[in-house]
Amino acid sequence: MIIGEETEVIEFKKTTGEKKEAMESICAILNKHCRGTLYFGVNDNGYVEGQQVSDSTKKDVSRWIYESIYPKITPTIEAQSIDGRKIIKVSFSGHNRPYSV
């Protein structure tokens, strides 16, 4: 299933293994638009590939954001299931530009 396209405020990452790229994307979106959404488990074409998701996975994502992005932000991190495939949705916002990673 395809959930949409990447835009200036929506970013897709195939797995949480792309954490460095994800943190850079979050930072860039914050600096330009002050809010956005990033999905782990979705490829660049918007196809839901899914990935392993556990409570520790969500905690890891939260920790990466906390340790990587300054000034600090408080994202919403949730697991979702689409067609039986699990993904992680990270919603974030911030108005203390500029942000750095």
Secondary structure as the mmCIF struct_conf table of DSSP 4:
data_model
#
loop_
_struct_conf.conf_type_id
_struct_conf.id
_struct_conf.beg_label_comp_id
_struct_conf.beg_label_asym_id
_struct_conf.beg_label_seq_id
_struct_conf.end_label_comp_id
_struct_conf.end_label_asym_id
_struct_conf.end_label_seq_id
STRN STRN1 ILE A 2 ILE A 2
BEND BEND1 GLU A 8 VAL A 9
STRN STRN2 ILE A 10 LYS A 13
BEND BEND2 LYS A 14 THR A 15
HELX_RH_3T_P HELX_RH_3T_P1 THR A 16 GLU A 18
HELX_RH_AL_P HELX_RH_AL_P1 LYS A 19 HIS A 33
BEND BEND3 CYS A 34 CYS A 34
STRN STRN3 ARG A 35 PHE A 40
BEND BEND4 GLY A 41 GLY A 41
STRN STRN4 VAL A 42 VAL A 42
TURN_TY1_P TURN_TY1_P1 ASP A 44 ASN A 45
BEND BEND5 GLY A 46 GLY A 46
STRN STRN5 TYR A 47 VAL A 48
HELX_RH_AL_P HELX_RH_AL_P2 ASP A 55 SER A 68
STRN STRN6 TYR A 70 TYR A 70
BEND BEND6 PRO A 71 PRO A 71
STRN STRN7 THR A 76 ILE A 82
TURN_TY1_P TURN_TY1_P2 ASP A 83 GLY A 84
STRN STRN8 ARG A 85 SER A 93
BEND BEND7 ASN A 96 ASN A 96
HELX_LH_PP_P HELX_LH_PP_P1 ARG A 97 TYR A 99
STRN STRN9 SER A 100 SER A 100
#
